[in-house]
Amino acid sequence: MPKGMAAVAGLIVAMSLALPLAAQTPPADDATGQVQRGRGREAREAARAATLFSEAATTYAEIVNLCLTDRAPAVRAAINSARGELSRLRPMLKEETAAALEKRFDEMVVAEANGNLIATALAATESFKTIITAMNPQMRRTPVEVSLHTYSAFKLVVLASAPEIDWPAVTQSAKESEKSWIALRRMVRDTNLRVLLSEIQSGLREAVARNDAASVKFAARLQVGSTAVLRDFFERFARTMAQDAELRR
């Protein structure tokens, strides 16, 4: 990676993960009419659902991070939080989605009880993916491709942190990362950001090709850190589009 890119990458890796917060629509101003009251209730329900999905995604991301830093007591507490969030989310989920989350939750509990934090982190990573793909698109402030790219990065960090690395699994996850980046790249209109993220993706690809676990982890951590940068880019873009639309009225 060029020196300039490496310097910017250093800034990215220092950033904490900032998952997209769910959009909240305020209730209708005129509460006297039935239609407005109905819309107000719908808005509040949508805001509550968005918050629950966001909190669950954040909790699973936290479990991954805690596992990777070997903080077993904190992992147990975070799993308990996930239990409560799953219970609150259950009425909003499709049957197959709820079943998938419950299966992964059981896997987390068993793995944590056995002291296997890598398996715990992998189950949390898959739960993170299930949550972000189950969200109503109207809840999102950033494209789902951003979260899917983060999911692939999480999985790569976890797989590359295992005592015995499953390189076929790493290779498959790297292919998923490549796929999510191809989809995301078209949406990133900031040239400098797009070039930087492309460099990180190239570094990941090369590290996987030579079975370099340390470099795989480094590149994947950069991708996780870039979530905050991507979120800021898309939120600024959305604000600009909204302002332009307002001016054209």
Secondary structure as UniProt FT lines:
FT   HELIX           3..14
FT   HELIX           34..68
FT   TURN            69..70
FT   HELIX           72..89
FT   HELIX           90..92
FT   HELIX           95..113
FT   TURN            114..115
FT   HELIX           117..134
FT   HELIX           137..139
FT   HELIX           144..161
FT   HELIX           167..185
FT   TURN            186..187
FT   HELIX           191..209
FT   TURN            210..211
FT   HELIX           213..248
//
